[in-house]
Amino acid sequence: MPDPVFMTNRPKLQPVRGEPGRPLYELVRDAVRDAVDRGVFTPGERIPSTKSLSETLEVSLVTVHRALQELVAAGVLRRGQGRGTFVHESYAEPSHRTSSMRIGIVFHTEASLADSYHGQIMEGVRRGAEQVGADIVLLRYGEDWRKECQGYIYVNPFKAQLDHSPRFGKRDPGDNIRPPTMVVGARTNHNAVGYVDTDNISLAEHAVVHLYELGHRRIAFVGGQSDLTNNDDRLTGYRRACQRLDLPIEQELLLTGPGWQLDETGLDQLVAMLTGPNPPSAIFAAGYYFALNTYTAASRAGIKVPTDLSVIGVDDPPSAVHLSPPLTTMRQPLTEVGKSAVRELHAQVNGGPNRPRLTLQAELIIRESTARVPADGPSVPPRRAAGAKA
């Protein structure tokens, strides 16, 4: 049976000619994909062999092989063991059509895909990429030496990174033209960059209001320092809510750590806050690990949650419901944040509006770590010396 590429009743593939700044395999990939889109090759049909495509397109076997690998990974083609390469049967379905778009995903050096925050965002990015048919490439900050990505997503970057214009996609050091870029989990005022983030100011305000409505009037803040914009926003939201509700904002009620959780020094300071002469009756822990730190400090101080201390956190990983007691928290729509970033980036690459800025709302999840203050006021448990451990 002759290769379909040589059948006279079909449009013919044309030799591929190089283009400045684009790898040759991308041009081959696009040529084969265009042939599929034009009906030269139909769903379920075997395409020409690598050797035939190499001769017809006038490129090397290695280039064709790389191009076909890309199309298999994107779901345009499928391989049959010992039978050849076929157009995927589902490719004609609208939900399966892909765009040959490659997205570079950038995490800062302290990020871990194993934690719930980054894992949920990455899951959203994966789902969004699947919907638009994009490939995902993990990159280090400032590096894309292959220059193969059509757009970039920065995940929860540090403020110091946001202060500098993104360096991705530049063809040479003096090139000011860059592919579209989105930031997720942070805000940026950079003119050429959009973002998708949770409204962290509103999140913090809702957390404080929840505690206030339970009768708490001395509410502490435990969170991260201002190297991330969401740390700043949550502290801002806490302050705004306290001012509006006429609650005290005292330095002794504010505890911030240098990272995403407290170190031992920070834990000792939190124990000292809880065992001091005028302790808080509730804590807004501005991050999931800060909530875990608060549970640890309360245990060391001999304080029961929520009998003696109400705690509300941020984020809702599966373990939150298994804490003792289960954690009341502000649940961020992290998966939707990731999906929205991909959706907006895809639209920009395809000629849509630039610099979209989306802010999503968190949801209050009430469990057993917050409780109403008794009519006679919060109980005062026996106090250990500040810094003492259970």
BELCORWO-V995394 format. One record per residue. N is the residue number from 1. RES is the residue in one letter. D_LAST is the distance of its C-alpha to the last C-alpha in Angstrom with 1 decimal. Layout:
[[N:RES:D_LAST] [N:RES:D_LAST]]
This chain:
[[1:M:79.3] [2:P:79.4] [3:D:76.4] [4:P:76.1] [5:V:76.2] [6:F:79.9] [7:M:81.1] [8:T:83.7] [9:N:82.8] [10:R:79.4] [11:P:78.5] [12:K:78.1] [13:L:75.2] [14:Q:76.1] [15:P:75.2] [16:V:72.1] [17:R:72.6] [18:G:69.9] [19:E:68.4] [20:P:67.0] [21:G:63.2] [22:R:62.7] [23:P:62.1] [24:L:65.0] [25:Y:62.9] [26:E:61.8] [27:L:65.5] [28:V:66.2] [29:R:63.2] [30:D:64.5] [31:A:68.0] [32:V:67.1] [33:R:64.9] [34:D:67.7] [35:A:70.1] [36:V:67.8] [37:D:67.6] [38:R:71.4] [39:G:71.9] [40:V:73.3] [41:F:70.8] [42:T:69.7] [43:P:66.6] [44:G:66.7] [45:E:69.4] [46:R:69.2] [47:I:69.5] [48:P:71.6] [49:S:70.4] [50:T:68.6] [51:K:71.9] [52:S:74.0] [53:L:71.6] [54:S:71.6] [55:E:75.4] [56:T:75.8] [57:L:73.2] [58:E:74.4] [59:V:70.9] [60:S:69.3] [61:L:67.9] [62:V:64.5] [63:T:64.6] [64:V:65.5] [65:H:62.8] [66:R:60.1] [67:A:61.5] [68:L:61.5] [69:Q:58.0] [70:E:56.9] [71:L:58.8] [72:V:57.4] [73:A:53.8] [74:A:54.8] [75:G:56.2] [76:V:59.8] [77:L:60.9] [78:R:59.9] [79:R:60.8] [80:G:62.5] [81:Q:62.1] [82:G:65.6] [83:R:67.2] [84:G:66.6] [85:T:64.8] [86:F:65.2] [87:V:64.6] [88:H:61.6] [89:E:62.9] [90:S:60.4] [91:Y:61.2] [92:A:63.8] [93:E:61.2] [94:P:60.1] [95:S:56.4] [96:H:56.9] [97:R:58.8] [98:T:57.1] [99:S:57.7] [100:S:57.3] [101:M:54.7] [102:R:52.1] [103:I:48.9] [104:G:46.8] [105:I:43.0] [106:V:41.0] [107:F:37.2] [108:H:35.7] [109:T:34.2] [110:E:30.5] [111:A:31.3] [112:S:30.4] [113:L:32.5] [114:A:29.6] [115:D:27.6] [116:S:28.5] [117:Y:30.0] [118:H:32.5] [119:G:33.1] [120:Q:34.3] [121:I:36.5] [122:M:37.9] [123:E:38.6] [124:G:40.5] [125:V:42.4] [126:R:43.3] [127:R:44.6] [128:G:46.5] [129:A:48.1] [130:E:49.1] [131:Q:50.8] [132:V:52.8] [133:G:53.3] [134:A:51.6] [135:D:50.2] [136:I:46.8] [137:V:46.3] [138:L:43.0] [139:L:43.6] [140:R:42.0] [141:Y:42.3] [142:G:45.9] [143:E:47.3] [144:D:49.8] [145:W:52.3] [146:R:54.2] [147:K:54.7] [148:E:54.8] [149:C:52.6] [150:Q:54.2] [151:G:51.1] [152:Y:47.5] [153:I:44.2] [154:Y:41.4] [155:V:38.0] [156:N:35.6] [157:P:37.1] [158:F:35.8] [159:K:37.7] [160:A:39.2] [161:Q:40.7] [162:L:42.1] [163:D:43.8] [164:H:46.1] [165:S:48.6] [166:P:48.0] [167:R:49.7] [168:F:50.2] [169:G:53.6] [170:K:55.6] [171:R:58.7] [172:D:59.0] [173:P:57.3] [174:G:59.7] [175:D:59.4] [176:N:58.0] [177:I:58.4] [178:R:55.1] [179:P:54.4] [180:P:52.5] [181:T:48.8] [182:M:46.0] [183:V:42.4] [184:V:39.8] [185:G:36.4] [186:A:37.6] [187:R:40.6] [188:T:43.3] [189:N:46.4] [190:H:48.3] [191:N:51.8] [192:A:52.2] [193:V:48.8] [194:G:47.6] [195:Y:44.1] [196:V:42.4] [197:D:39.0] [198:T:36.9] [199:D:37.5] [200:N:34.1] [201:I:35.1] [202:S:35.9] [203:L:32.8] [204:A:30.6] [205:E:32.9] [206:H:32.6] [207:A:28.8] [208:V:28.9] [209:V:31.7] [210:H:29.9] [211:L:27.0] [212:Y:29.7] [213:E:31.6] [214:L:28.6] [215:G:28.8] [216:H:26.2] [217:R:27.6] [218:R:24.8] [219:I:23.9] [220:A:22.1] [221:F:23.0] [222:V:20.9] [223:G:23.2] [224:G:25.2] [225:Q:27.7] [226:S:31.4] [227:D:32.4] [228:L:32.9] [229:T:35.0] [230:N:32.8] [231:N:30.0] [232:D:32.6] [233:D:33.9] [234:R:30.6] [235:L:29.9] [236:T:33.6] [237:G:33.2] [238:Y:30.2] [239:R:32.2] [240:R:35.3] [241:A:33.7] [242:C:32.1] [243:Q:35.5] [244:R:37.4] [245:L:35.2] [246:D:35.1] [247:L:31.3] [248:P:29.9] [249:I:29.3] [250:E:27.4] [251:Q:26.2] [252:E:22.8] [253:L:22.6] [254:L:23.5] [255:L:21.3] [256:T:23.0] [257:G:22.2] [258:P:24.9] [259:G:24.7] [260:W:23.9] [261:Q:20.1] [262:L:17.8] [263:D:17.2] [264:E:14.3] [265:T:16.1] [266:G:16.4] [267:L:12.8] [268:D:12.2] [269:Q:15.2] [270:L:14.1] [271:V:10.9] [272:A:13.5] [273:M:15.9] [274:L:13.8] [275:T:13.0] [276:G:16.6] [277:P:19.5] [278:N:21.0] [279:P:18.5] [280:P:19.9] [281:S:20.2] [282:A:20.6] [283:I:20.3] [284:F:22.9] [285:A:21.4] [286:A:24.6] [287:G:24.0] [288:Y:22.3] [289:Y:19.9] [290:F:19.0] [291:A:18.2] [292:L:15.9] [293:N:14.2] [294:T:14.0] [295:Y:12.4] [296:T:9.6] [297:A:9.4] [298:A:9.6] [299:S:6.8] [300:R:4.5] [301:A:7.1] [302:G:7.2] [303:I:10.5] [304:K:12.7] [305:V:15.2] [306:P:18.0] [307:T:18.0] [308:D:16.5] [309:L:16.9] [310:S:19.6] [311:V:19.5] [312:I:22.6] [313:G:23.0] [314:V:26.0] [315:D:27.5] [316:D:27.3] [317:P:26.9] [318:P:27.0] [319:S:23.2] [320:A:22.7] [321:V:24.0] [322:H:21.6] [323:L:18.3] [324:S:16.6] [325:P:18.1] [326:P:21.1] [327:L:21.5] [328:T:24.2] [329:T:25.8] [330:M:29.0] [331:R:30.8] [332:Q:33.0] [333:P:36.2] [334:L:35.5] [335:T:38.0] [336:E:40.7] [337:V:40.0] [338:G:40.8] [339:K:43.8] [340:S:45.2] [341:A:45.0] [342:V:47.1] [343:R:49.5] [344:E:50.1] [345:L:50.5] [346:H:52.9] [347:A:54.9] [348:Q:55.2] [349:V:56.3] [350:N:59.0] [351:G:60.3] [352:G:58.1] [353:P:56.9] [354:N:54.8] [355:R:51.5] [356:P:50.2] [357:R:47.1] [358:L:45.2] [359:T:42.2] [360:L:40.5] [361:Q:38.3] [362:A:34.7] [363:E:34.1] [364:L:31.5] [365:I:29.7] [366:I:28.2] [367:R:25.5] [368:E:22.7] [369:S:20.2] [370:T:22.6] [371:A:23.8] [372:R:26.3] [373:V:25.4] [374:P:26.4] [375:A:29.6] [376:D:28.0] [377:G:25.5] [378:P:21.9] [379:S:19.6] [380:V:17.6] [381:P:14.2] [382:P:12.8] [383:R:11.5] [384:R:9.0] [385:A:10.9] [386:A:11.6] [387:G:9.8] [388:A:6.8] [389:K:3.8] [390:A:0.0]]
